[in-house]
Amino acid sequence: MGHGSGEQSASGHVLDTVIDFVCGSLGGVASVYTGQPLDTVKVKMQTFPKLYTGMLHCCKETWVKDGIIRGFYAGTTPALMANIAENSVLFAGYGACQKVVATFTNTPKVQDLSVPANATAGCMAAFFTAFALCPTELIKCRLQAMREMHSQRPNEKVFTILTTSIARSSNFYPCSFQHVRIGPFGLTKQILQKEGASGMFRGLTSTIAREMPGYFFFFGGYEFSREMFAHEGQSKDEIGPLKTMASGAIGGILFWTSVFPADVVKSRIQVQGSKEPFFRMLIKIFKNEGILALYNGLQPTVIRTIPASAALFLAYEYSKKFLQSFT
């Protein structure tokens, strides 16, 4: 994932960042439409583990009770916003952080950075993406689990946050359960009214705890795989679309298997509106439900990330090559 040399001009650095930003956005869109159904299943299994016996049971219940659009694709609008925000900032930040790492390691070109160096750049970039991702992912998770929240009614405060001041505009993307209809903009308005701006950043600590180590393995796995797929004398940028997709899938699998407990904690905090600190919630789940609860929903997540991460990197790399052909 080359970004020029250390001698590149300031205008060249800015252009690289803009291209990374745009291509990261396109990759995010491809990732969402590919992986949203199983992401919904993942969130439901994480936040309501006692309602579902497994992935297939959750898929069946979602299909029967909510259908495709209002079930599997619930929260697609905020998911798009979240992934566009995350991946545009992530890939722009990744390119910038690669240059920083190259400077500190005295590497003339970022193309020559080692796998650990690229992984470190990804970890650094992920810190900034957490702030862009947290608010939109909070809305996505609550919309995905709204029917379960309504049926469980864990406490009046959470129920009120999720169900009052119902959005009536036909412009809102509908997510329904029984007679209650609400969209992402209506839900955002509710949270701001009830909790203020800080309510939109519920789960920020757990998001950072997931993103930074996760993207270390994500980019590390991706770059290592590309190097392994490249033939002797061949650049990793020339491995072709199928190997690029396979490398992306490997990076995605490493991401989720390395940080899944942090994602479970994040989903619980965001869906429940909990103010419990990250580590306290982690210990609470471990003590009350056992260690397997911290991996509930891993199966659909791993299955989902294979095509989603493959689509992400395919869209990113090839849209980047297309845009760079004009520079």
C-alpha positions in Angstrom: 0.0 0.0 0.0 2.6 2.5 -1.2 2.3 6.3 -0.6 5.3 7.7 -2.3 8.8 8.5 -0.9 10.2 10.6 1.8 11.2 13.2 -0.8 7.7 13.7 -1.9 6.4 17.4 -2.0 3.9 18.8 0.5 1.3 19.0 -2.3 2.0 15.3 -3.1 1.4 14.3 0.5 -1.9 16.2 0.5 -3.0 14.5 -2.7 -2.1 11.1 -1.3 -4.2 11.8 1.8 -7.2 13.0 -0.3 -7.0 9.8 -2.5 -6.8 7.6 0.6 -9.8 9.4 2.1 -11.9 9.0 -1.0 -10.9 5.4 -1.6 -11.4 4.5 2.0 -14.9 5.8 1.7 -15.6 3.7 -1.3 -14.2 0.7 0.5 -16.5 1.4 3.4 -19.6 1.4 1.2 -18.6 -1.9 -0.4 -18.0 -3.4 3.0 -21.4 -2.4 4.5 -23.5 -3.7 1.7 -21.6 -7.0 1.7 -21.6 -7.6 5.4 -24.5 -5.8 7.0 -26.9 -8.8 7.4 -24.4 -10.8 9.5 -23.3 -7.7 11.4 -26.9 -7.4 12.5 -26.9 -11.0 13.6 -23.6 -10.4 15.5 -25.0 -7.4 17.4 -28.2 -9.3 18.4 -26.2 -12.3 19.7 -23.8 -10.1 21.6 -26.4 -8.0 23.4 -29.1 -10.7 23.9 -27.3 -14.0 24.3 -30.2 -15.7 26.0 -32.6 -15.1 23.2 -30.8 -17.1 20.6 -29.3 -20.6 20.6 -26.9 -19.8 17.8 -26.3 -18.0 14.5 -28.9 -20.0 12.5 -31.6 -19.5 15.2 -30.9 -15.7 15.2 -31.0 -15.6 11.4 -34.3 -17.5 11.3 -35.9 -15.3 14.0 -34.8 -12.1 12.3 -36.1 -13.4 8.9 -39.5 -14.4 10.3 -40.1 -11.4 12.6 -38.5 -8.5 10.7 -37.7 -9.6 7.1 -34.7 -8.6 5.1 -34.9 -4.7 5.0 -36.2 -4.1 8.5 -34.3 -7.1 9.9 -31.0 -7.9 8.4 -30.5 -4.5 6.9 -31.7 -2.5 10.0 -29.3 0.3 10.7 -27.8 0.4 7.2 -27.9 4.2 7.0 -25.8 4.7 10.2 -23.7 1.7 9.2 -22.9 3.4 5.9 -22.1 6.7 7.8 -20.0 4.7 10.3 -18.0 2.8 7.7 -17.5 5.8 5.5 -16.4 7.9 8.4 -14.2 5.1 9.8 -12.5 4.0 6.6 -12.0 7.4 5.1 -10.3 8.6 8.3 -8.6 5.2 8.8 -7.0 5.0 5.4 -6.1 8.7 5.3 -4.6 8.3 8.7 -2.9 5.1 7.8 -1.1 6.7 4.9 0.0 9.6 7.1 1.1 7.3 9.9 3.1 5.2 7.5 5.1 8.3 6.6 5.6 9.0 10.4 6.8 5.5 11.0 9.0 5.6 7.9 10.6 8.7 9.3 11.3 7.2 12.7 12.6 4.0 11.3 14.8 5.7 8.7 13.0 3.9 5.9 13.3 5.9 2.6 10.0 4.7 1.1 6.8 3.6 2.8 6.6 0.8 0.3 9.7 -0.7 2.1 8.1 -0.6 5.6 8.2 -4.0 7.4 5.0 -5.8 8.3 5.3 -4.7 12.0 5.9 -1.1 10.9 2.7 -1.2 8.8 0.8 -2.8 11.6 2.0 0.0 14.0 0.9 2.6 11.5 -2.6 1.0 11.4 -2.7 0.9 15.2 -1.9 4.7 15.4 -4.4 5.6 12.7 -7.2 3.6 14.5 -7.1 6.0 17.5 -8.5 8.8 15.4 -11.1 6.5 13.7 -12.6 5.7 17.1 -13.9 9.2 17.5 -15.4 9.3 14.0 -16.9 5.8 14.4 -18.4 5.7 17.9 -21.5 8.0 17.4 -22.6 6.4 14.2 -22.0 2.8 15.4 -24.0 3.5 18.6 -27.0 4.4 16.4 -26.4 1.4 14.2 -26.3 -1.0 17.2 -29.4 0.4 18.8 -31.4 0.1 15.6 -30.2 -3.4 15.0 -31.3 -4.5 18.5 -34.4 -2.4 18.8 -37.0 -5.2 18.6 -35.1 -7.1 21.3 -34.8 -4.0 23.5 -38.6 -3.5 23.2 -39.5 -7.1 24.1 -37.0 -7.3 27.0 -37.6 -3.8 28.5 -34.6 -4.2 30.8 -35.3 -0.9 32.5 -37.6 2.1 32.0 -34.8 4.5 31.3 -33.3 2.5 28.4 -36.8 1.8 27.1 -37.7 5.5 27.1 -34.5 6.4 25.3 -35.2 3.9 22.6 -38.9 4.4 22.1 -40.1 7.9 22.9 -40.4 10.9 20.6 -40.9 8.6 17.6 -39.7 10.0 14.3 -42.6 10.4 11.9 -40.9 11.7 8.8 -41.1 9.4 5.8 -37.6 10.4 5.0 -36.3 8.4 7.9 -35.1 4.9 7.3 -37.6 2.7 9.1 -36.7 0.2 11.7 -39.8 -1.2 13.3 -41.0 -3.5 16.0 -44.7 -4.0 16.6 -46.2 -0.5 16.3 -43.1 1.6 17.0 -41.2 3.1 14.1 -38.0 5.1 14.3 -35.1 6.0 12.1 -31.5 6.9 12.6 -32.1 10.7 12.7 -35.0 10.3 15.1 -32.9 8.1 17.4 -30.0 10.6 17.3 -32.4 13.4 18.3 -33.7 11.3 21.2 -30.2 10.6 22.5 -29.1 14.2 22.2 -32.3 15.4 24.1 -32.0 12.8 26.8 -28.2 12.5 27.3 -26.6 15.4 25.5 -23.6 15.3 23.2 -21.8 12.9 25.6 -24.5 10.3 25.0 -23.4 10.0 21.4 -20.0 8.8 22.6 -21.2 6.1 24.9 -18.7 3.2 24.5 -15.8 5.4 23.3 -13.3 3.7 25.6 -14.3 0.2 24.4 -14.3 1.4 20.8 -10.7 2.6 21.2 -9.8 -0.7 23.0 -11.1 -2.6 20.0 -9.8 -0.4 17.2 -6.2 0.1 18.1 -5.1 -3.5 18.7 -7.5 -4.7 16.1 -6.1 -2.6 13.3 -2.6 -3.6 14.3 -3.5 -7.2 13.4 -5.7 -6.0 10.5 -3.1 -4.2 8.6 -0.3 -6.5 9.8 -2.2 -9.5 8.5 -3.1 -7.8 5.2 0.4 -6.6 4.4 2.0 -9.9 5.5 -0.5 -11.9 3.3 0.2 -9.6 0.3 3.9 -10.3 0.7 3.4 -14.0 0.9 1.1 -14.0 -2.2 3.7 -12.0 -4.3 5.9 -14.2 -6.5 9.6 -13.6 -6.6 10.4 -10.3 -8.3 6.7 -9.2 -8.1 5.5 -6.2 -6.1 2.7 -6.8 -3.6 0.8 -4.1 -5.4 0.8 -6.4 -8.5 -0.7 -9.6 -7.0 -4.1 -9.1 -8.6 -7.7 -8.8 -7.4 -8.2 -12.3 -6.0 -5.1 -12.3 -3.9 -5.9 -8.8 -2.8 -9.3 -10.0 -1.6 -7.8 -13.0 0.1 -5.3 -10.8 1.9 -8.2 -8.5 3.0 -10.2 -11.5 4.3 -7.2 -12.7 6.3 -6.7 -9.2 7.8 -10.4 -9.1 8.8 -10.3 -12.5 10.4 -7.2 -11.5 12.5 -9.0 -8.3 13.5 -12.1 -9.9 14.9 -10.5 -12.9 16.5 -8.0 -10.7 18.3 -10.4 -8.1 19.8 -13.9 -9.7 19.9 -14.4 -9.5 23.7 -13.8 -5.7 23.5 -16.5 -5.5 20.7 -19.0 -7.5 22.9 -18.4 -5.0 25.8 -18.8 -2.1 23.3 -22.1 -3.5 22.0 -23.5 -4.1 25.5 -22.6 -0.5 26.6 -24.0 1.1 23.5 -27.3 -0.8 23.3 -28.0 -0.7 27.0 -26.9 2.9 27.4 -24.7 1.8 30.3 -22.3 4.1 32.0 -20.2 1.3 33.4 -16.5 1.6 32.6 -15.1 -0.8 30.0 -13.1 -3.1 32.4 -16.0 -3.3 34.9 -18.4 -4.4 32.2 -15.8 -6.9 30.9 -15.4 -8.4 34.4 -19.1 -8.4 35.0 -19.8 -10.3 31.8 -17.0 -12.8 32.6 -18.2 -13.4 36.2 -22.0 -13.6 35.5 -22.0 -15.3 32.1 -18.6 -17.0 31.7 -15.8 -16.5 29.2 -17.8 -17.8 26.2 -20.2 -14.9 26.5 -17.3 -12.7 25.5 -17.2 -14.6 22.2 -20.9 -14.8 21.6 -21.5 -13.8 17.9 -18.0 -14.6 16.8 -19.2 -17.1 14.2 -21.3 -14.8 12.1 -18.7 -12.1 12.5 -15.9 -14.2 11.1 -18.2 -15.4 8.2 -19.2 -11.8 7.6 -15.7 -10.3 7.6 -14.4 -12.6 4.9 -16.5 -11.0 2.0 -16.7 -7.6 3.7 -13.0 -7.1 4.2 -12.3 -8.6 0.8 -14.7 -6.1 -0.8 -13.2 -3.3 1.3 -9.6 -3.8 0.1 -10.6 -4.6 -3.4 -12.6 -1.3 -3.7 -9.8 0.6 -1.9 -6.8 -0.6 -3.9 -8.4 -0.5 -7.3 -10.2 2.8 -6.9 -6.8 4.2 -5.6 -5.0 2.9 -8.7 -7.7 4.5 -10.9 -7.4 7.9 -9.3 -3.6 7.8 -9.2 -3.6 7.1 -12.9 -4.7 10.8 -13.3 -1.9 12.2 -11.2 
